[in-house]
Amino acid sequence: MVRYYAVVSDKVARIFTTEVDFKDALDKHPKARYRRTKTKNEAQRFINTYLSKVKSNLTIDASPSSEYLTRINTEHVITICCKSTAFGPSGCGAVIYSNAQESGHRFLSIGSATKEEAGYISLIVALSAVIENDFQSVTILGDDKTVVDQVNGHIRINNENVKLLYKHILYLINKLPVAPVIDYISRANNYRAFEVAANAISLPRYTIKAPFDYIQLTLFK
């Protein structure tokens, strides 16, 4: 009989099917909450419940407020976030806001990735959504300041995998009539995108072997 092992904390949100992987995760994250369940849906509900409780305990806005969004001088805003793990799948999330209201989201489950690589793939997911929806005026907000600064040319890129991802980002931006504004947002104000990224980890549908394989895809479907 298959058992499911849910492990969740502020650093991990995973569902395992073997006790070996489960115990290994607890060794790496001793403060994580966990539960053994008979079905994957029960395990996912346990993770979602934990995430919702964390969100409700935040002392500041978990997502950009409507007042914050209306101050941005573009019709559409996309917030991006990633949840990276060095020894397991990582998740990327993008939340779309139109006229200061959430209108959709995109997610991608990828192989093990560095925080920097996952941050770049999150940006690719957002840019693909811009192209797919034919947005003419958009601001993309990410909570990884290193990625934001690198894309805007303020910090040099040294990682070869990241250089490949950066080239693909330039390719996508060149397909747009107007280049998007790419700026920083704090993680505390970006919890909705983090939630989407964390939930994507347990969704194998879009899993790829390595972060840089994603440059072979033009649009995220």
Backbone torsions as a table, in degrees:
resi	resn	phi	psi	omega
1	MET	NA	129.1	-178.2
2	VAL	-76.0	132.0	173.8
3	ARG	-111.3	148.4	177.8
4	TYR	-114.8	138.5	-176.8
5	TYR	-121.4	112.0	179.7
6	ALA	-94.7	130.5	177.8
7	VAL	-130.0	127.4	-175.9
8	VAL	-147.4	141.3	173.3
9	SER	-159.7	-166.5	176.8
10	ASP	-75.7	-5.5	-178.1
11	LYS	-120.3	-9.5	-177.7
12	VAL	-148.8	145.7	172.7
13	ALA	-149.4	93.4	-172.4
14	ARG	-136.2	153.1	172.1
15	ILE	-119.2	124.6	-178.8
16	PHE	-112.2	157.0	178.3
17	THR	-117.6	-1.6	176.6
18	THR	-124.7	144.4	-178.8
19	GLU	-68.3	-29.4	179.4
20	VAL	-63.4	-48.8	179.2
21	ASP	-65.2	-37.9	178.9
22	PHE	-60.7	-49.7	-179.6
23	LYS	-66.5	-34.7	177.5
24	ASP	-63.4	-39.9	178.6
25	ALA	-65.5	-39.5	179.1
26	LEU	-68.0	-33.0	175.8
27	ASP	-64.8	-37.8	-179.2
28	LYS	-78.0	-28.5	-176.9
29	HIS	-130.2	73.2	-174.1
30	PRO	-63.3	-20.0	-178.7
31	LYS	-93.2	3.0	-176.8
32	ALA	-72.8	150.9	171.3
33	ARG	-86.3	148.6	-178.7
34	TYR	-147.9	160.6	177.2
35	ARG	-157.1	138.9	173.5
36	ARG	-93.1	131.9	-178.3
37	THR	-133.7	164.1	179.6
38	LYS	-87.8	-23.1	-178.7
39	THR	-128.8	156.3	178.7
40	LYS	-68.4	-33.6	178.9
41	ASN	-62.9	-39.1	177.6
42	GLU	-63.8	-42.2	179.1
43	ALA	-62.9	-42.4	179.9
44	GLN	-66.4	-36.8	177.7
45	ARG	-64.1	-38.1	177.6
46	PHE	-61.5	-44.6	178.6
47	ILE	-64.3	-45.9	-178.8
48	ASN	-62.8	-37.6	178.8
49	THR	-63.8	-42.9	178.8
50	TYR	-62.6	-46.5	-178.6
51	LEU	-62.0	-39.5	179.7
52	SER	-66.7	-35.1	177.8
53	LYS	-68.3	-40.0	176.9
54	VAL	-61.7	-42.6	-179.7
55	LYS	-62.5	-42.2	-177.4
56	SER	-70.1	-21.4	-179.4
57	ASN	-88.8	-5.2	178.5
58	LEU	-65.2	141.4	-177.5
59	THR	-89.6	-8.8	177.0
60	ILE	-129.8	173.5	-175.2
61	ASP	-54.0	131.0	178.4
62	ALA	-79.6	-21.1	177.1
63	SER	-135.5	161.8	178.6
64	PRO	-57.5	132.5	178.6
65	SER	-72.8	160.1	178.7
66	SER	-61.8	-34.3	177.7
67	GLU	-64.5	-40.8	178.8
68	TYR	-63.6	-44.7	-177.0
69	LEU	-67.1	-37.4	-178.4
70	THR	-70.6	-18.6	177.7
71	ARG	-77.9	-14.6	179.1
72	ILE	-83.3	130.7	-171.2
73	ASN	-86.8	46.9	172.5
74	THR	-138.5	155.1	-177.3
75	GLU	-69.3	-34.3	-176.8
76	HIS	-122.8	146.2	175.9
77	VAL	-130.2	134.7	175.3
78	ILE	-122.9	123.7	175.3
79	THR	-100.3	139.1	-176.8
80	ILE	-125.7	153.9	179.5
81	CYS	-158.8	159.8	176.8
82	CYS	-137.2	155.3	174.9
83	LYS	-126.8	102.6	-172.6
84	SER	-105.4	145.0	175.2
85	THR	-135.7	134.4	-176.3
86	ALA	-74.9	-22.7	-173.9
87	PHE	-118.2	14.6	-179.3
88	GLY	-162.3	-174.7	-178.0
89	PRO	-64.5	151.8	176.5
90	SER	-118.4	160.7	-178.6
91	GLY	-125.4	145.3	176.5
92	CYS	-122.8	140.8	-178.9
93	GLY	-136.7	146.1	175.7
94	ALA	-139.6	128.1	179.9
95	VAL	-113.2	128.6	-175.3
96	ILE	-100.3	129.6	175.5
97	TYR	-118.6	129.3	176.1
98	SER	-124.6	128.4	-175.8
99	ASN	53.2	42.8	174.6
100	ALA	69.3	13.5	178.5
101	GLN	-125.9	141.9	178.6
102	GLU	-64.4	129.1	-178.0
103	SER	-119.9	-3.0	178.3
104	GLY	164.9	175.8	176.4
105	HIS	-152.5	159.9	177.2
106	ARG	-127.8	150.7	178.7
107	PHE	-146.6	158.8	-179.9
108	LEU	-150.7	129.5	174.0
109	SER	-99.7	125.7	-175.7
110	ILE	-123.8	174.8	176.4
111	GLY	-72.4	-175.4	179.3
112	SER	-58.4	138.5	-175.0
113	ALA	-151.2	153.9	171.9
114	THR	-73.7	163.5	178.8
115	LYS	-59.5	-38.6	-179.2
116	GLU	-66.4	-46.0	179.1
117	GLU	-61.9	-45.7	179.6
118	ALA	-63.2	-35.9	177.5
119	GLY	-63.1	-40.2	178.3
120	TYR	-67.7	-39.4	179.6
121	ILE	-67.4	-33.8	174.7
122	SER	-60.5	-40.3	178.2
123	LEU	-66.6	-37.4	176.8
124	ILE	-63.9	-40.9	177.0
125	VAL	-59.3	-43.4	-179.9
126	ALA	-65.1	-45.0	-179.6
127	LEU	-64.7	-36.4	176.6
128	SER	-63.8	-36.7	176.9
129	ALA	-66.9	-36.2	177.2
130	VAL	-61.3	-45.6	-179.4
131	ILE	-67.7	-43.8	-177.8
132	GLU	-61.2	-39.1	-177.3
133	ASN	-93.9	0.3	178.5
134	ASP	56.6	42.5	176.8
135	PHE	-70.3	136.2	-179.5
136	GLN	-99.1	-25.3	-176.2
137	SER	-138.5	110.8	-172.5
138	VAL	-146.7	144.7	171.4
139	THR	-117.5	133.0	177.4
140	ILE	-111.2	125.0	-177.9
141	LEU	-113.4	125.2	178.5
142	GLY	-124.5	149.4	-177.8
143	ASP	-97.5	8.8	172.6
144	ASP	-101.0	101.1	-173.4
145	LYS	-64.6	-32.7	178.7
146	THR	-62.4	-45.8	179.2
147	VAL	-62.6	-45.3	-179.9
148	VAL	-60.2	-45.4	-179.0
149	ASP	-67.1	-37.8	179.1
150	GLN	-66.3	-45.6	-179.0
151	VAL	-63.5	-33.5	179.2
152	ASN	-85.6	5.1	174.7
153	GLY	81.5	15.7	-178.2
154	HIS	-90.5	-21.9	-179.4
155	ILE	-130.9	139.9	179.6
156	ARG	-72.6	144.3	176.4
157	ILE	-97.3	125.2	-178.7
158	ASN	-108.6	-30.7	-177.0
159	ASN	-71.7	129.3	-176.4
160	GLU	-67.0	-38.9	177.0
161	ASN	-61.9	-42.1	179.9
162	VAL	-65.5	-34.9	177.7
163	LYS	-61.4	-39.2	177.1
164	LEU	-64.0	-43.7	178.7
165	LEU	-64.1	-39.0	179.1
166	TYR	-63.0	-40.8	177.9
167	LYS	-61.7	-38.2	179.3
168	HIS	-70.2	-34.4	175.8
169	ILE	-62.2	-44.0	177.4
170	LEU	-61.8	-38.4	177.9
171	TYR	-60.5	-44.9	180.0
172	LEU	-68.1	-41.0	179.5
173	ILE	-62.2	-37.8	180.0
174	ASN	-68.0	-16.1	176.5
175	LYS	-81.7	-10.6	-176.5
176	LEU	-93.0	144.9	177.7
177	PRO	-66.7	-32.1	178.1
178	VAL	-133.4	128.3	-180.0
179	ALA	-65.7	136.9	-179.9
180	PRO	-72.6	155.4	170.1
181	VAL	-81.1	129.0	179.1
182	ILE	-117.4	116.4	-172.5
183	ASP	-137.3	173.7	-176.1
184	TYR	-96.2	144.1	172.3
185	ILE	-136.4	144.1	-179.3
186	SER	-69.7	151.2	178.5
187	ARG	-60.8	-37.4	-179.1
188	ALA	-61.0	-31.1	178.4
189	ASN	-94.2	8.1	-174.4
190	ASN	-128.2	29.6	-173.3
191	TYR	-67.3	-32.4	-179.9
192	ARG	-59.5	-44.2	178.4
193	ALA	-67.6	-36.9	176.7
194	PHE	-62.5	-40.7	179.2
195	GLU	-61.0	-44.0	178.6
196	VAL	-63.5	-43.0	-179.7
197	ALA	-65.3	-42.2	-178.8
198	ALA	-65.7	-40.8	179.2
199	ASN	-68.1	-28.6	-178.5
200	ALA	-66.2	-24.0	-177.0
201	ILE	-57.9	-37.7	-176.5
202	SER	-88.2	7.2	-179.2
203	LEU	-107.8	103.5	-172.7
204	PRO	-79.3	-4.5	-170.8
205	ARG	-57.2	-37.4	-175.5
206	TYR	-107.1	17.2	-176.8
207	THR	-64.1	138.1	175.2
208	ILE	-125.3	164.7	-172.0
209	LYS	-73.0	-37.7	-177.6
210	ALA	-148.0	152.4	-176.7
211	PRO	-54.4	-43.8	-174.7
212	PHE	-73.2	-10.0	174.7
213	ASP	-62.9	-23.2	-174.9
214	TYR	-67.1	-18.1	179.4
215	ILE	-66.5	-12.9	176.8
216	GLN	-76.9	-14.1	-178.9
217	LEU	-100.8	132.0	180.0
218	THR	-90.2	-46.0	-179.0
219	LEU	-120.8	141.6	175.1
220	PHE	-88.0	122.5	-178.4
221	LYS	-108.2	NA	NA
